[in-house]
């Protein structure tokens, strides 16, 4: 479905325009997991407000969050929207993580096992699961989100309505497993899709999208 040289060419175009992104913006792997749940259906700026609330109240650890009452957790993450739903999802993830032996216990499991388990957690879909695997567990999985679909569609590489798993497996197969590459590639795609055209000769957005027909 994808040619390695084309995907790598797009990656280098993005990297040349924007440089390293140093993702995920978090202080701990547990915070990455929390952020992956909170960012569902909301802007990252809203997630940052919720993360700050949790950090201020010293609730950004598995033990602290797992012991937090639903209502209090919902109050703290309110800026991220759908706070009651997301509070339940975070509690579900905490229960799964605790049952797995915490982050250290989960890390000892294979990528496939972790992914299957995460997808069984109520409220965790493929995009959230793969974000957790890539950024918290540093596994070579490629996150397919709306930004990825938009960019690949504009380059004419996909129709845009392909099933999630079809795109994920196709990209991973074309590029071969490389956590560092997948991390940087996805982060660059997100950065580019949020970048606006500057209308100047050295516009970074245009540098990436030049020659797209």
CORQUIBEL-V66814 format. One record per backbone hydrogen bond with DSSP energy under -0.5 kcal/mol. NH is the residue of the N-H (numbers start at 1). CO is the residue of the C=O. E is the energy in kcal/mol with one decimal. If there is no record, write none. Layout:
BEGIN
NH	CO	E
NH	CO	E
END
This chain:
BEGIN
6	3	-0.6
7	3	-2.1
8	4	-2.7
9	5	-1.8
10	6	-2.1
11	7	-2.1
12	8	-2.6
13	9	-1.8
14	10	-2.3
15	11	-2.9
16	12	-2.4
17	13	-1.5
18	14	-2.5
19	15	-2.3
26	24	-1.7
32	28	-1.4
33	29	-1.8
34	30	-2.3
35	31	-2.7
36	32	-2.3
37	33	-1.4
38	34	-2.6
39	35	-2.1
40	37	-1.2
42	39	-1.5
46	43	-0.9
47	43	-1.3
48	44	-2.2
49	45	-1.3
50	46	-1.7
51	47	-2.9
52	48	-2.3
53	49	-1.9
54	50	-2.3
55	51	-2.7
56	52	-2.7
57	53	-1.8
58	55	-1.3
59	54	-3.0
61	59	-1.2
65	61	-2.6
66	62	-2.6
67	63	-1.4
68	65	-1.3
73	69	-2.4
74	70	-2.7
75	71	-1.9
76	72	-2.0
77	73	-1.9
78	75	-0.9
80	77	-2.1
81	78	-2.1
86	82	-2.9
87	83	-1.9
88	84	-1.8
89	85	-2.1
90	86	-2.7
91	87	-2.2
92	88	-2.2
93	89	-2.4
94	90	-2.5
95	91	-2.3
96	92	-2.2
97	93	-2.7
98	94	-2.8
99	95	-2.2
100	96	-1.2
101	98	-1.4
102	97	-2.6
105	101	-1.4
106	102	-2.4
107	103	-2.2
108	104	-0.7
108	105	-0.8
109	106	-1.8
114	110	-2.5
115	111	-2.7
116	112	-2.5
117	113	-2.3
118	114	-2.8
119	115	-2.3
120	116	-0.6
120	117	-0.9
121	117	-0.5
121	118	-1.4
124	121	-2.2
125	123	-0.7
129	125	-2.9
130	126	-2.7
131	127	-1.9
132	128	-2.1
133	129	-2.4
134	130	-2.7
135	131	-2.6
136	132	-1.9
137	132	-1.7
139	133	-2.5
141	139	-2.2
143	141	-0.5
145	143	-0.7
149	145	-2.2
150	146	-2.2
151	147	-2.2
152	148	-2.4
153	149	-2.1
154	150	-2.1
155	151	-1.7
156	153	-1.4
157	152	-2.6
158	152	-0.9
167	163	-1.8
168	164	-2.5
169	165	-2.4
170	166	-1.7
171	167	-2.5
172	168	-2.5
173	169	-2.4
174	170	-1.9
175	171	-2.2
176	172	-1.9
182	178	-2.6
183	179	-2.7
184	180	-2.3
185	181	-3.0
186	182	-2.4
187	183	-2.2
188	184	-2.4
189	185	-2.1
190	186	-2.3
191	187	-2.3
192	188	-2.8
193	189	-2.5
194	190	-1.2
195	191	-0.9
195	192	-0.8
203	200	-1.5
207	203	-1.7
208	204	-1.4
209	205	-1.8
210	206	-1.3
212	209	-1.5
213	211	-0.5
END
